[in-house]
Amino acid sequence: MPLLEVSGLSKAFGDNTVLRDISFSLDRGQVLSLIGSSGSGKTTLLRCLNFLEQPDGGRIAVDGRTVFDATATQKLSRAQRRENQLTFGLVFQSFNLFPQYTVMRNLTLAAELAEKERLRAARASREEIRAACAAVQERALDLLAQVGLSDKAEVYPCDLSGGQCQRAAIARALMLSPQILCFDEPTSALDPELTGEVLRVIRALRSDERTMIIVTHEMEFARHVSDKIIFMADGVIAEAGSPDELFGAPQSEKLRAFLAHSRHGEEA
């Protein structure tokens, strides 16, 4: 059974239909890259998966459990919506770190709130809550070490480089242990010399248990890190397949033109 199943997803903003009948699946541990020109629907798809936008139609299932169904008549409870949202983690292109908090607090804030809410609902003791918060702190330190920021725990975002901010944002997204980690053009806000350090961290995250969806304009990175590629154009999946299929033998003129333009941009 696929970990993620998306069926017939659609989304419009007024008269502008941004997504049309999007359907695909992703197995556990696979990496999917979404490529395509600006305005093709990639980011809107990612935002729909993360419940930052509500689709107008379609269904999303994770591990056999439906997390969104446009035809459902029964509304989800607040707890159910929260559980569904935690299925996905999202790394934004502009970092979205809280500037008033240290790197450490950026990582621990949401995780501590979630733990306290869960334990208070279970009528846990103060000692149990303190122990859970201490475990959150330990996890944050482990993740900062994983992304190479052990020495930046008490630093504020304004004192970090763009690459360091993005690595902190990746660690923050991992704090709640999402089943699927999503990236929305994670290097687009970075200078070229900082892009490599972020891409190296994403490559290192890949494992048999780490399922990722990456919106990217870095074609060589997409080619080497992905199990699947989806090329989007005009709100539809214009072509999908393995990296060898899409990069080695593109079927549509739109994809051929997009790849040619991307190669020209990299050479420039």
C-alpha positions as CSV (number, residue, x, y, z in Angstrom):
1,M,0.0,0.0,0.0
2,P,1.4,3.5,-0.9
3,L,2.1,5.8,2.0
4,L,0.5,8.7,0.2
5,E,-2.4,8.6,-2.2
6,V,-3.7,11.7,-3.9
7,S,-6.8,11.3,-6.1
8,G,-8.5,13.9,-8.3
9,L,-7.3,17.0,-6.3
10,S,-8.5,20.3,-7.6
11,K,-8.2,23.9,-6.4
12,A,-9.4,27.2,-7.8
13,F,-9.0,30.8,-6.6
14,G,-12.1,32.6,-8.0
15,D,-12.1,32.0,-11.7
16,N,-8.5,30.9,-11.8
17,T,-8.3,27.0,-11.6
18,V,-4.8,26.3,-10.3
19,L,-5.0,22.5,-9.9
20,R,-6.9,20.1,-12.1
21,D,-7.5,16.5,-11.3
22,I,-4.1,15.8,-9.6
23,S,-3.6,12.1,-8.9
24,F,-0.4,10.3,-7.8
25,S,0.9,8.0,-5.1
26,L,4.2,7.7,-3.2
27,D,5.6,4.8,-1.3
28,R,7.2,5.0,2.1
29,G,10.8,6.2,1.9
30,Q,10.5,7.6,-1.6
31,V,11.5,11.1,-2.7
32,L,9.3,12.9,-5.1
33,S,10.3,16.1,-6.9
34,L,7.8,18.5,-8.4
35,I,9.2,20.5,-11.3
36,G,7.7,23.0,-13.6
37,S,7.6,26.7,-14.5
38,S,6.3,29.4,-12.1
39,G,2.5,29.3,-11.9
40,S,2.2,25.7,-12.8
41,G,0.6,24.7,-9.5
42,K,3.5,23.1,-7.6
43,T,3.4,25.3,-4.5
44,T,-0.4,25.2,-4.4
45,L,-0.3,21.4,-4.4
46,L,2.2,21.4,-1.6
47,R,0.0,23.9,0.4
48,C,-3.1,21.7,-0.1
49,L,-1.2,18.6,1.1
50,N,-0.2,20.6,4.2
51,F,-3.7,22.0,4.8
52,L,-2.6,25.6,4.3
53,E,-5.1,25.6,1.5
54,Q,-8.3,23.6,1.3
55,P,-8.8,21.7,-2.0
56,D,-12.1,22.1,-3.8
57,G,-12.2,18.5,-4.8
58,G,-10.4,15.2,-4.4
59,R,-9.1,12.9,-1.7
60,I,-5.8,12.6,0.2
61,A,-5.0,9.4,2.1
62,V,-1.9,8.7,4.2
63,D,-1.0,5.1,5.2
64,G,-4.5,4.0,4.2
65,R,-6.2,6.7,6.4
66,T,-8.2,9.4,4.6
67,V,-7.0,12.8,5.8
68,F,-9.1,14.8,3.3
69,D,-12.2,14.1,1.3
70,A,-14.0,16.9,-0.5
71,T,-17.2,14.7,-0.6
72,A,-17.3,14.1,3.2
73,T,-20.4,15.5,4.9
74,Q,-19.2,15.0,8.5
75,K,-16.8,17.7,9.7
76,L,-13.6,16.7,11.4
77,S,-13.0,17.5,15.0
78,R,-10.3,19.9,16.0
79,A,-8.2,17.0,17.3
80,Q,-8.6,15.1,14.0
81,R,-7.6,18.2,12.0
82,R,-4.6,18.7,14.1
83,E,-3.6,15.0,13.7
84,N,-3.9,15.3,9.9
85,Q,-1.8,18.4,9.8
86,L,1.0,16.8,11.8
87,T,1.2,14.1,9.1
88,F,3.1,16.5,6.9
89,G,6.0,18.8,7.7
90,L,6.8,21.8,5.5
91,V,10.0,23.8,5.0
92,F,9.2,27.2,3.4
93,Q,11.4,28.9,0.9
94,S,11.7,32.0,3.1
95,F,12.5,30.0,6.3
96,N,9.6,31.5,8.4
97,L,11.7,31.3,11.6
98,F,10.3,33.4,14.5
99,P,12.8,36.3,14.8
100,Q,12.1,36.9,18.5
101,Y,13.2,33.4,19.5
102,T,16.5,31.6,19.5
103,V,17.1,28.8,17.2
104,M,16.5,26.3,20.0
105,R,13.2,28.0,20.9
106,N,12.1,27.9,17.3
107,L,12.6,24.2,17.3
108,T,11.0,23.4,20.7
109,L,8.0,25.8,20.8
110,A,5.4,23.8,18.8
111,A,6.7,20.5,20.1
112,E,6.4,21.5,23.7
113,L,2.9,22.9,23.2
114,A,1.8,19.7,21.6
115,E,3.3,17.5,24.4
116,K,1.7,19.7,27.1
117,E,-1.7,19.6,25.4
118,R,-1.5,15.8,25.0
119,L,-0.4,15.1,28.5
120,R,-2.8,17.5,30.2
121,A,-5.7,15.8,28.3
122,A,-4.4,12.5,29.8
123,R,-4.2,14.1,33.2
124,A,-0.5,13.6,33.5
125,S,1.4,14.9,36.5
126,R,3.7,18.0,36.5
127,E,6.7,15.7,36.7
128,E,5.6,13.8,33.6
129,I,5.1,17.1,31.7
130,R,8.6,18.3,32.8
131,A,10.1,15.0,31.6
132,A,8.4,15.3,28.3
133,C,9.6,18.8,27.8
134,A,13.1,17.7,28.6
135,A,12.9,15.0,26.0
136,V,11.8,17.7,23.5
137,Q,14.9,19.7,24.3
138,E,17.1,16.6,23.8
139,R,15.5,15.9,20.4
140,A,16.1,19.5,19.4
141,L,19.8,19.2,20.2
142,D,20.0,16.0,18.3
143,L,18.4,17.5,15.2
144,L,20.6,20.6,15.4
145,A,23.6,18.3,15.4
146,Q,22.2,16.5,12.4
147,V,22.0,19.7,10.3
148,G,25.3,21.0,11.6
149,L,24.0,23.8,13.9
150,S,25.0,22.5,17.3
151,D,26.8,25.7,18.1
152,K,23.9,27.9,17.1
153,A,21.2,26.8,19.6
154,E,21.1,30.1,21.5
155,V,21.6,32.3,18.5
156,Y,18.8,34.4,17.0
157,P,17.9,34.1,13.3
158,C,19.2,37.6,12.5
159,D,22.7,36.4,13.3
160,L,22.5,33.4,10.9
161,S,23.3,33.1,7.3
162,G,20.5,32.2,4.8
163,G,21.8,28.7,4.6
164,Q,21.9,28.3,8.4
165,C,18.4,29.7,8.7
166,Q,17.1,27.1,6.2
167,R,18.9,24.3,8.0
168,A,17.3,25.4,11.2
169,A,13.9,25.4,9.5
170,I,14.5,21.9,8.3
171,A,15.3,20.8,11.9
172,R,12.2,22.5,13.1
173,A,10.0,20.7,10.5
174,L,11.5,17.4,11.8
175,M,10.7,18.1,15.4
176,L,7.1,16.7,15.2
177,S,8.2,13.6,13.3
178,P,6.0,14.1,10.2
179,Q,5.4,11.0,8.0
180,I,6.0,13.1,4.9
181,L,8.5,16.0,4.8
182,C,7.8,18.7,2.2
183,F,10.1,21.4,0.8
184,D,8.9,24.4,-1.1
185,E,11.9,25.5,-3.2
186,P,14.2,25.4,-0.2
187,T,17.1,27.1,-2.0
188,S,15.3,29.8,-4.0
189,A,16.0,32.5,-1.3
190,L,19.7,31.6,-1.1
191,D,22.8,32.9,-2.7
192,P,24.4,30.2,-5.0
193,E,27.3,29.6,-2.5
194,L,24.8,28.8,0.2
195,T,22.6,26.5,-1.9
196,G,25.0,23.6,-1.7
197,E,25.0,23.3,2.1
198,V,21.2,23.1,2.2
199,L,21.1,20.5,-0.6
200,R,23.7,18.4,1.2
201,V,21.4,18.4,4.3
202,I,18.4,17.3,2.3
203,R,20.4,14.5,0.6
204,A,21.6,13.3,4.1
205,L,17.9,13.1,5.3
206,R,17.1,10.6,2.6
207,S,16.7,7.1,4.1
208,D,14.4,4.1,3.8
209,E,12.0,5.7,6.3
210,R,12.1,9.4,5.2
211,T,9.5,10.2,2.7
212,M,9.9,13.6,1.0
213,I,8.2,15.8,-1.6
214,I,10.4,18.6,-2.9
215,V,9.4,21.5,-5.1
216,T,12.6,22.6,-6.7
217,H,14.2,24.4,-9.6
218,E,17.5,22.6,-9.1
219,M,17.3,20.1,-11.9
220,E,20.5,18.2,-11.2
221,F,19.6,17.9,-7.6
222,A,16.1,16.6,-8.5
223,R,17.6,14.1,-11.0
224,H,20.0,12.6,-8.4
225,V,17.9,12.7,-5.2
226,S,14.5,11.6,-6.5
227,D,12.7,8.3,-7.0
228,K,9.9,10.0,-8.9
229,I,9.5,13.2,-10.8
230,I,6.3,15.1,-11.6
231,F,6.4,17.8,-14.2
232,M,3.5,20.2,-13.8
233,A,2.2,22.6,-16.4
234,D,-1.0,24.7,-16.4
235,G,-2.3,23.0,-13.2
236,V,-2.1,19.4,-14.4
237,I,0.5,16.6,-14.2
238,A,1.9,16.9,-17.7
239,E,4.4,14.1,-17.3
240,A,5.5,11.8,-14.5
241,G,8.0,9.0,-14.1
242,S,11.5,8.1,-13.0
243,P,14.3,10.7,-13.3
244,D,15.8,8.7,-16.2
245,E,12.5,8.8,-18.0
246,L,11.8,12.5,-17.6
247,F,15.3,13.8,-18.0
248,G,16.5,11.2,-20.4
249,A,13.5,10.8,-22.7
250,P,11.0,13.6,-22.2
251,Q,7.8,12.9,-24.1
252,S,6.1,16.3,-24.3
253,E,7.3,19.4,-26.1
254,K,6.5,21.4,-22.9
255,L,8.9,19.3,-20.8
256,R,11.6,19.4,-23.5
257,A,11.3,23.2,-23.6
258,F,11.3,23.5,-19.8
259,L,14.5,21.4,-19.5
260,A,16.2,23.2,-22.3
261,H,15.4,26.5,-20.6
262,S,16.6,25.2,-17.2
263,R,19.9,24.0,-18.7
264,H,20.4,27.4,-20.3
265,G,19.8,29.1,-17.0
266,E,22.4,26.9,-15.2
267,E,25.0,27.5,-17.9
268,A,24.4,31.3,-17.6
